[in-house]
């Protein structure tokens, strides 16, 4: 498929069957655990047509070769397994708590060492890359919404001899392509925006490096961290509408961020689309949009923030994001969330509902703060 096509077109047309007479327009899920001998597949754990179609689409969007996994954490674990015993991982101080918990578990057994940095502090990240084997980046970060200087720190990671990985879940391939800025690997929790309907658990990795692709694929195959054919098919079907879903959700997020910025019960809004946000200029330079996730702080305690989360009618109080429905959550309700995330921070994962309805629901919930 032509590299000149807009990503919103690629997301619709990539990964489809060959156009021949009477062929299906869509790739179907293939329910088979084994294959007739004589080809290169051999067994269901080695490949599936539904995986391949999804991987081809993600690969074209990000600019590499894709691999899908049973979950985002399965993809993370396969990448972390590349780090040699005793190796060093540099990771953000704020990132998806599951990733940080995995790194802490491995550090506790001396499998590796971890240095956490403020990913928005470029000088600190560059200094930390000395001796690193793996540089893990999130941008924007979850849930602090910090933005990394991708070109600079990817270059620093390579200069140090590290493999550079970017979790691109929040931005999606439509808003940011980290491989263009020097990343070696892009990772997605495809459960989120890629699938888009809160009905699939799936992970994905994309890399242009054949050696890395082979090493990660070997770990997927050996550890059995494979997606089911139905999950891959559902994710591919969801991916077809990503551009439309993201356009509406991002517009809603920008609208809500502006409203929340003026609300007397909100002490801080974290959203790179706001000109006042510390990451705004950087995000504008390396992203084609600011995404559909924002976080707010209420200037109060955990109890008040929890009450807001439990007082909405439309917003779903839940721990995921990237679906068509809007969700909110006080992230510190999870014991593994890092303590530097404020107790009163609420992450808002904005969906595709009418913005006035979303605002009215938030506004009435905020009135519970007395």
Secondary structure by P-SEA (a helix, b strand, c coil): ccccccaaaaacccccccccccccccccccccccccccccccccccccaaaaaaaaaaaaaacbbbbbcccaaaaaaaaaaaccccbbbbbbccccaaaaaaaaaaaaaccbbbbbccccaaaaaaaacccccbbbbbccccccccccaaaaaaaaaaaaccbbbbccccccccccccccccccbbbbcccccccccccccccbbbbccaaaaaaaaaaaaaacccccaaaaaaaaaaacaaaaaaaaaaaaaaaaaaaaaaccccccccccccccccaaaaaaacccccccbbbbbccccaaaaaaaaaccccccccccccccbbbbbcccccccccccccccbbbbbcccccaaaaaaaaaaaacccc
